[in-house]
Amino acid sequence: VTLTMTMPLTFVFNAFNTRQVHNPLTSNRSHLIGKQLSILLLLHNSLQLLRPGLAFSAASSSSPSVPPRSPSTIISASHRSFHQCNPSFLPKPPTSTRTSTKMGLSKEEILSDPHTAEDPYLYLEEVESDESIAFAKSANEKCLARLGDPSETETYERVLKVLTSDDRIPHVSVLGYEDGTGEMLLYNFWRDSKNPKGLWRKTTLSSYQSTNTEWTTVLDLDELAKKEDISWVWKGYVPLPRSLDPQSGYEPHSPTPKGRVTRVLLNLSRGGADAIYLREFDLLTESFVDPETEQGFSLPEGKTRARYKSRDVLLVGANVGENALTDSGYPRTIR
């Protein structure tokens, strides 16, 4: 039996980042596991691509050959080049004939557009409109009627108990060292049954390593949502690097680590949307930096990306005018 390749073997492999970083909280075990998982992922991808693209032919007529499946053309997201791959393990293409996203239009305007008239669900682009919310409620009711309410099952309660258990390992980030003691400052975002939106809290390394860790609340997202009457969802933060902050106390040539992160850019979204509000937060006072009295950074809702260039300057990717955003609404440039 001979094996004949009927398609080029092409695949994109994204390995784990195996960069080693010195961290007293981790060991080289994670580095080795990353390498092992990378090798397994490589073998898995190779087999998945080889299997459907091989045609078997025999020297004798008693062994019938298996005809190869017709390939389809897709675009690799990493190289933006065309490859031939078998469609059996690829997602089906969307059936919509929509050519562009129409935001801010009424349903009548959308349906009157000849380019979008064949997509009756384009009004769902306005995710907070009455029609979109009614559609979501109707779909939920149909699913619950057919499948039942999962919150009433034993499995749901068991999984929820695990996800909200206090026995979970609180993953932390190092944001500098405590003044005076020089202890490492560790920050963690924590959700549980009492704090569904979450707490941003801090502790020291010695307390973290103890059997009874003492946490100090930095920001209570449930209280903030109640105070501002907005269903805030945590989307992370961007710290001001100590080396860029003259007020951090950072000394690059000090024999012992010094300095702490004094400010961060908090990313908060309304109800979990992709678009975020960006607000500057002071870790020394544990409060937001007022945009008017303290000239704190505050950017309106959008798919914005921002990083500190210095304590008083930001590098920002945002909607700054025509052709500033991609088709998905993300910034094309940084300014």
Secondary structure, DSSP 8 states (H G I E B T S, - for coil): -EEEE-S----------------TT--THHHHHHHHHHHHHHHHHHHHHHGGGEEEE-SSTTS--------EEEE-TTT--EEEE-GGGS---------S---S--HHHHHH-TTTTT-TTGGGGSTTSHHHHHHHHHHHHHHHHHH--GGGSHHHHHHHHHHT-TTS----EEEEE-TTT--EEEEEEE--SS-SS-EEEEEEHHHHHSSS---EEEEEHHHHHHHHT--EEEEEEEE--GGG-TTS---TT-SS---B--EEEEEEEETT-SSEEEEEEETTTTEE--TTTS---EEEEES-EEEEEETTEEEEE---STT-B-TTS-BS---
